[in-house]
Amino acid sequence: MTKNFRETLNEQMRDPEFQNEWDSLDVEFQIIKAMLDGRSEQQVTQSELSRLTGIAQGDISKIENGGANPSVKTLSRLANGLGKKLKITFEKSL
């Protein structure tokens, strides 16, 4: 029987080193998910978002693939292009 992603992830999360690395990437995952969800909601391609924001399509692709570390200014432009407002909060750690 093959394992699905969630089962494999749950196994890996038992390793404290893996858990720490996963947690350190949480903000990146949230940004990627927000962008993909926003583009889906607005039904815009990366190219269309590029045209709306003036951000190169290649740079949008890098952000969505986790290969870039966008500035707050860039995130704000992307949010605006998706008809959204960027909101950043500091929350208490668990």
C-alpha positions as CSV (number, residue, x, y, z in Angstrom):
1,M,0.0,0.0,0.0
2,T,1.4,3.4,-0.9
3,K,1.3,6.4,1.4
4,N,-0.2,9.7,0.5
5,F,1.5,13.0,1.1
6,R,-0.3,13.7,4.4
7,E,0.7,10.3,5.9
8,T,4.3,10.7,4.8
9,L,4.4,14.3,6.2
10,N,2.9,13.1,9.5
11,E,5.7,10.5,9.8
12,Q,8.4,13.1,9.0
13,M,7.0,15.5,11.5
14,R,8.0,13.1,14.3
15,D,11.6,14.1,13.6
16,P,12.3,17.3,15.6
17,E,14.9,18.5,13.0
18,F,12.4,18.0,10.2
19,Q,9.6,19.7,12.3
20,N,11.9,22.8,12.9
21,E,12.7,23.1,9.2
22,W,9.1,22.7,8.2
23,D,8.0,25.4,10.8
24,S,10.7,27.8,9.6
25,L,9.2,27.6,6.1
26,D,5.6,28.3,7.2
27,V,5.6,32.0,6.3
28,E,6.8,31.1,2.8
29,F,4.1,28.5,2.4
30,Q,1.5,31.0,3.5
31,I,2.6,33.6,0.9
32,I,2.6,31.0,-1.8
33,K,-0.8,29.7,-0.9
34,A,-2.2,33.3,-0.7
35,M,-0.8,34.1,-4.1
36,L,-2.2,30.9,-5.7
37,D,-5.5,31.3,-4.0
38,G,-5.7,35.0,-5.0
39,R,-4.9,34.3,-8.6
40,S,-7.4,31.5,-8.7
41,E,-10.1,33.7,-7.2
42,Q,-9.4,36.5,-9.6
43,Q,-8.9,34.0,-12.5
44,V,-5.6,35.7,-13.5
45,T,-2.5,34.1,-14.9
46,Q,1.0,35.0,-13.8
47,S,1.3,37.0,-17.0
48,E,-1.8,38.9,-16.3
49,L,-0.7,39.6,-12.7
50,S,2.6,40.7,-14.1
51,R,0.9,43.2,-16.4
52,L,-1.3,44.5,-13.4
53,T,1.6,44.9,-11.1
54,G,4.7,45.7,-13.2
55,I,6.4,42.7,-11.6
56,A,8.1,40.4,-14.1
57,Q,6.2,37.1,-14.7
58,G,9.4,35.2,-14.0
59,D,9.7,36.8,-10.6
60,I,6.1,35.9,-9.8
61,S,6.9,32.4,-10.8
62,K,9.9,32.3,-8.5
63,I,7.9,33.6,-5.6
64,E,5.1,31.0,-6.2
65,N,7.8,28.2,-6.4
66,G,9.5,29.3,-3.2
67,G,12.6,30.4,-5.1
68,A,12.5,34.1,-4.1
69,N,12.3,36.2,-1.0
70,P,10.0,39.1,-1.9
71,S,10.1,42.4,-0.2
72,V,7.1,43.9,1.7
73,K,6.8,46.4,-1.2
74,T,6.6,43.6,-3.7
75,L,4.1,41.6,-1.6
76,S,2.0,44.8,-1.4
77,R,2.0,45.3,-5.1
78,L,1.0,41.7,-5.7
79,A,-1.8,41.9,-3.1
80,N,-3.0,45.1,-4.8
81,G,-2.9,43.5,-8.2
82,L,-5.1,40.7,-6.8
83,G,-7.6,43.2,-5.4
84,K,-6.4,42.5,-1.9
85,K,-4.7,44.4,0.9
86,L,-1.4,43.1,2.4
87,K,-1.8,42.4,6.2
88,I,1.2,41.5,8.3
89,T,0.9,40.5,11.9
90,F,3.2,39.4,14.7
91,E,1.6,36.5,16.6
92,K,2.6,34.8,19.8
93,S,4.7,31.7,19.2
94,L,3.4,28.3,20.4
